[in-house]
Amino acid sequence: MRRLPQPSSLRLRLLAVALGAVGLGLAIATAGFFLALRVSLLDDATSVAQERAEARASLLALEGGSLTARDEALLERLDSDLVWVVSPGGAVVRGPDRGAAVRTGVAAVGAGGAPRTVNRLRLAAAPLMVSGRQRGTVVAAVAMRPYDNTMHAAKVGAAMLVAFVLTALAAATWWVLRAALDPVARMTRDAEAWGDHDLDRRFGLGPPRDELTGLAATLDGLLERIAGSLRHERHLTAEISHELRTPLARIAARAELGARDADPETAGAFAGILRSAEQMRETLTALLAAGRAAGDGESSDIAAAVERVADAARPEADAAGVELRAEAESLRVAAGQALVERALAPLVDNAVRHARRRVDVAATVDGRAVAIDVTDDGPGVAPDDVDAVFAPGVGAAGGAPVGTGLGLPLARRLARAAGGDVTAESGDGGRFRLTLPAARAPAELA
């Protein structure tokens, strides 16, 4: 069975798109909020400074060229209140000494400049009017630290809010995507499994009402077409196999009769014909078993099948000077012995044909399956030919053709009919693996 793509990659992409879009929107909204907040805080500080300057200007008066006040305590409070008095000529007449930069800013604002911020002080001015004439300017300052603290608190709060929103959105989006895509993933896995081993299963969700039921109806239609095609193929295979058995039996009988009265050389040729006829008969038997759902309910000993296949291939191996070694424990697989032998024989024959000196056949347990590895020291299979060797009439091993028959394709077909598979690996030497499901113990069947 081929490996299906994982749906998590689609979920992650959709989640990234959702978070990216919302994050971008939050970033723009947050930037706009802080820009508006900054302008609002500056306006507020300017208003406070302006009101303070106007309040102080209303209490001051210029008499006889000297600065006095209606409230005598006011002049003593100018320094502590961050209030300056600027003459019409732009000179600072009175006020606290907060450094040259502040003094320059006060003079500029007092000379008619716009409100400004100097050393985290917001400066604003109000005219000093006496008897309807402007006799100077009062400049007041407001410390920006409270406003800065407000901005900082807003930033911290906004960061926490954005983090909470993105976290909640990620959790909610992941849940929604999981709820939406998990049924699709399950339907995909079920359709893949049913297409390989259980063609009579259907989703059966009724007429299409939404996207999921529409997908289920489409998959049911595909499964129905695949099942019909495979039923037709199995029926045709069974009919052909049945029709060939009779002429094959006649060939075997004629060869056996001819071998009785023939000379030793001719008798050997007839014996070869009998062996080939027997192999063809076993192949037809395996095809018939595959046409009957691969012998469901049957099981066999893998060691016996490996031994029979190795014994059948050993004369050819000896003639080619190839050492054939077969070792297999007594492991039971959920397939009939005829099918196992017909699936394994092409792998061994191919290995003997291309080996230089040695072929190894070994069976091991691979999880809930039994794996039979057939390796040789021949040229091996090129990376580009790992799948091509199983195409009927096409195949290559190490750049050399492996034959134009149906051996390897038939081996894979029989293995898959039994719920297993046949795979090839590239590299030095030929490496083929036949995998078959292990037979379940009686306790598992209960």
C-alpha positions, 0 to 999 in steps of 0.5 A, spaced: 500 500 500 502 506 498 504 511 503 498 517 503 500 524 505 499 526 512 493 531 513 497 535 518 501 539 513 495 542 510 492 544 517 499 547 518 498 551 512 491 553 513 493 555 520 499 559 518 495 563 513 489 564 518 494 566 523 498 570 518 492 574 516 489 575 523 496 577 525 497 582 520 490 585 521 492 586 529 499 589 527 495 594 523 490 595 528 495 596 534 499 601 530 493 605 528 491 605 536 498 607 538 498 612 533 491 615 535 493 614 543 500 618 542 496 624 538 491 624 544 496 624 549 500 629 546 493 633 545 491 632 552 498 634 555 498 640 551 491 642 553 493 641 561 499 646 559 495 651 556 490 651 561 495 652 566 499 658 562 492 661 562 491 660 569 497 663 571 497 669 566 490 671 569 493 672 576 499 676 573 500 684 571 505 688 569 506 695 573 511 700 572 515 696 568 516 691 574 512 684 575 507 683 580 501 679 582 494 680 584 496 673 589 503 675 592 504 668 593 504 666 586 511 669 584 514 664 589 510 658 586 512 660 579 519 656 579 515 650 583 509 650 578 514 650 571 511 656 569 516 661 565 514 669 563 517 671 557 518 678 555 515 681 548 522 681 546 523 673 547 527 673 553 525 669 559 524 674 565 522 669 570 521 661 571 525 655 574 532 653 571 531 647 567 537 647 563 539 650 556 535 646 552 528 647 556 530 655 556 531 655 549 524 651 548 521 656 553 523 662 549 521 659 542 514 657 545 513 664 548 515 668 542 509 665 538 512 658 537 507 652 537 507 647 543 513 642 543 516 637 547 523 638 550 526 633 555 520 630 556 516 637 558 510 639 554 510 646 553 504 651 551 503 658 552 498 663 553 498 671 552 499 676 558 494 681 557 494 688 561 489 693 560 487 690 553 495 690 551 499 684 551 505 685 555 508 678 555 507 671 554 506 665 560 509 659 558 507 652 562 510 645 562 507 639 564 511 633 565 510 627 560 512 621 565 505 620 567 503 620 559 509 615 558 507 611 563 500 610 560 503 609 553 507 603 556 501 600 560 497 600 553 503 597 550 503 591 555 496 590 555 496 590 547 501 585 547 498 581 552 491 582 548 494 580 542 498 574 545 491 571 547 487 573 541 492 569 537 493 563 542 485 563 542 485 563 534 490 558 533 486 553 538 480 555 535 482 554 528 486 548 529 480 545 532 475 547 526 480 544 521 481 538 525 474 537 525 473 539 518 479 535 515 479 528 520 473 525 516 476 527 510 483 523 512 479 517 515 475 517 508 481 517 504 485 511 509 478 507 508 478 508 501 485 506 500 484 500 505 478 498 501 480 499 494 486 494 496 483 488 500 475 489 501 472 492 495 465 490 498 465 496 503 462 503 502 461 509 506 453 509 504 452 516 507 446 517 502 445 522 496 450 528 497 448 534 502 454 537 503 462 537 501 463 530 506 457 527 503 459 529 496 466 526 497 463 520 500 458 519 494 464 520 489 469 515 493 463 510 493 462 510 485 470 510 484 470 503 489 464 501 485 468 501 478 474 499 481 470 493 484 467 491 478 474 492 474 477 487 479 471 482 479 471 482 471 479 481 471 478 475 476 473 472 473 477 472 466 483 470 470 479 464 473 476 462 466 483 463 462 486 459 468 481 453 467 481 453 460 488 452 460 488 446 465 486 441 460 491 442 454 496 443 460 494 436 462 494 433 455 501 436 454 504 433 461 500 426 459 504 426 452 510 428 455 510 422 460 508 417 455 513 419 450 519 419 456 517 411 457 520 409 450 525 414 449 532 414 449 536 417 455 537 424 452 530 425 449 527 422 456 531 428 459 527 433 454 521 430 456 522 430 463 524 438 462 517 439 459 514 435 465 517 440 470 515 446 466 508 443 465 508 442 473 510 449 474 505 452 469 499 448 473 502 451 480 501 458 477 494 457 474 492 454 481 495 460 484 491 465 479 485 461 481 486 462 488 487 469 487 481 470 483 477 467 489 480 473 493 487 470 494 484 464 498 481 468 504 482 463 511 488 459 508 494 459 512 501 456 510 508 454 513 513 459 510 519 454 511 515 449 507 514 454 501 521 457 501 524 450 501 520 447 495 521 454 491 529 453 493 529 446 491 525 447 484 530 453 482 537 449 485 538 445 478 538 452 474 543 455 480 547 449 479 548 449 472 550 457 472 555 455 478 551 459 483 550 457 490 543 458 493 542 458 500 535 458 503 533 459 511 527 460 514 524 459 520 517 455 521 512 461 520 505 461 518 502 466 513 495 468 512 495 465 505 495 458 501 502 455 500 501 455 492 500 462 492 506 463 497 510 459 492 508 462 486 509 469 489 516 467 491 518 463 485 519 469 480 524 473 485 528 467 486 528 465 479 530 472 477 536 472 483 539 466 480 539 469 473 543 475 475 547 472 480 554 472 480 556 466 485 550 467 490 543 467 492 540 468 499 533 467 501 531 468 508 524 469 512 524 474 518 518 477 522 516 484 520 511 487 525 505 483 524 507 481 517 512 476 515 518 478 510 522 474 505 528 477 503 531 474 496 538 477 495 544 476 490 550 479 488 549 481 481 548 488 478 542 490 482 536 494 480 538 501 478 534 507 482 530 509 476 528 501 475 525 500 482 518 500 480 519 499 472 521 492 474 514 490 476 511 493 469 509 487 465 514 486 459 518 492 462 524 491 467 531 492 468 536 490 473 543 494 473 541 496 466 540 489 463 533 486 462 530 482 467 526 478 462 519 480 458 515 475 462 510 476 467 514 473 473 515 479 477 509 483 476 505 476 477 509 476 484 507 483 486 499 481 484 499 475 488 502 478 494 497 484 494 491 479 493 493 476 499 494 483 503 502 483 502 506 486 497 513 485 493 518 491 493 525 492 490 531 496 493 536 499 489 544 498 490 549 493 490 546 486 488 539 485 487 534 486 493 527 484 493 522 483 499 516 479 499 511 481 505 505 477 507 501 478 513 502 473 519 497 468 520 493 470 526 493 466 532 487 462 535 486 467 541 486 473 536 481 469 532 476 468 538 
